[in-house]
Amino acid sequence: MITTAPELIYMLKVNIGIALFYAFYKLFCCRDTFFQWRRIALLSFLALSFLYPLMDMQAWVKEQPAINELADYYTLMMLTETNTSTATVVTTPVAIPTPGLLDIIKFIYWIGILLLSARFMIQLSSIFHLVLKSKSINVDQISIRSLSEPANPFSFWQWIFIYLPELKEDEKQEILTHEQTHVRQWHSIDVIISEIVNIICWMNPFAWLMKTEIRLNLEYLADHKVMESGTNKKAYQYHLLGLANQNRQTGLYNNFNLSHLKNRIKMMNKKRTRTTGHIKYALFAPLTAALLLVSNIETVARTAERLIYSTEESTPRPEREEVASFVNTVQGLVTFTITVTNSEGKPQPNVTLQIKPSDEVKTFKTNAEGKATIEVDMTTPKYVSLDVSSPKSSKHQSLLLSANKPNVTAIFDTDDDIAAYIKAGKQIRVKLQISNNDNQQLAGAELISSSTNAKATTNAHGEAQLTVGVGETIAINHKGYQEGKFTVKELCPIKDMENPELVRLLLVGEDPVYQIADNMPEFPGGMAACLQHLARNIKYPTTAQKEGTQGKVIVQMVIEKDGSVDHVSIVRSISPELDAEAARVVKSMPKWKPATVKDKTVRCRYTVPVTFKLQ
């Protein structure tokens, strides 16, 4: 497993926040004339970017079933468990004494911070040097620092720096009004804050863009104040154009001739935005809430992952050892409480629960309340598969049990339930995605309901929606492919784990490939034997070792009716070398026990995540 330092996760979230808030600002705020509102919003965006990863809502997240389920799915993805029986292979070659990519990035990051911090201190010291060097005088009862050499006027903190000899009287008044606005409204605070944020997040281009927007908005504020003082707009703009050809300073201070002059002139000529436009600033509250929610879901999931691997990482391993093992959060017996209901939430008594934590199969029955208590030794496995069935149902359902979640609710509809749903005319809105054998989404496929003849056509992503009753069949037709069918057999149809809204189906010119079968494919000897095969046969590419490349390659394959492995493809890539090695070792697998649906052998798609790790 590749561990990620908490501070790295925190900084990643901060930079994501800055990027999203900048996008929100450019989308909604950058064209209005609410300059004070924009100033508050920009500073709030920076503050919230650093604060939202620290706000702890984990307890609330864990109490919300739907949200907690998302955290579970995220944990599952991080642990590369993306199917009902998938596994992670970790290969450990000889340790390489060269620094990893992450170490190099960290080194470059800190060098950048040191250089930018040094520039920041030089800029501050140059301003203080000018304060000592320049002479303090009063102009129209305003205290300024008179520059001895030609330079554009600028301000910093409570100081206004002007070279007076070349200024006309009207220009002097415009400059004083402009710079006094910077001073009185403490614009230097915004400049310093944005500069510090930019130093910390200098690798993020959105931090630089945010700093530019803050500086530009301060100029809008000062220009607006000049316009309010009664200054002739055109004369002031010509004055700005004249200053554009002079030498100008760059740094921490508010420069009278800041860049983006074209934007400033356009904003001065812009019609005032209506007051009702303020309401759009309230839209950033949902964005903040979404960031906060996602951050806490990620934290809950990562905490679970860290706990899962804590035992593994504390165990010393000999060099050149190839490891293929599951390690769980809790060692020893774990008591699971399984609650089985139908889609309407009614308890399902006398349902059979079968579990195979080792070579022994254990069978349990739910009581009158649809509950069963199961004790499982979770010393070795991270997840144990639980099979749910009933003599009143022709279908089975598989669940994954994790020690991190001892209370599990399974939704299981018997044949009687489904018959009742059909009789009552229960309907469900189904969202299907149609693909072919090469994982290409099929646009233009026609979906037709068997009873109502309601139709829908898939979009460019191969997706379409239909509202149908339980028991109804949807026919899928596309030129060049065999007709496909999907029958709604329950109120909660089987859904894709990575995208719960979708039911993924394949149209093929041969036997259909199932995503989920009654009995999933099984490697000869079980998953432990599969792990051993991968661990024994994977060879870490030399080029990848030298470059320090590591991570997870997710390989997808089709287990054919005869158990052979075919249609191997890379779902998540790391590098060409690691991708090729992962695909090679998967193709070298012996024949599997094929999947079955209603006791009929079928082709089934299966996913194997392979983790490459350098130690």
Beta strands, then each sheet from edge to edge (+ up, - down):
strand 1: 89-91
strand 2: 135-139
strand 3: 142-146
strand 4: 154-156
strand 5: 159-162
strand 6: 254-255
strand 7: 333-341
strand 8: 352-355
strand 9: 362-365
strand 10: 371-377
strand 11: 383-389
strand 12: 397-402
strand 13: 407-411
strand 14: 427-435
strand 15: 446-449
strand 16: 455-457
strand 17: 463-469
strand 18: 473-477
strand 19: 484-487
strand 20: 503-506
strand 21: 513-514
strand 22: 551-559
strand 23: 565-572
strand 24: 595-597
strand 25: 600-612
sheet 1: 1+ 25+ 21+
sheet 2: 1+ 25+ 22- 23+
sheet 3: 1+ 25+ 24-
sheet 4: 2+ 3- 5- 4+ 6-
sheet 5: 10+ 7- 13-
sheet 6: 9+ 8- 11+ 12-
sheet 7: 17+ 14- 20-
sheet 8: 16+ 15- 18+ 19-
end
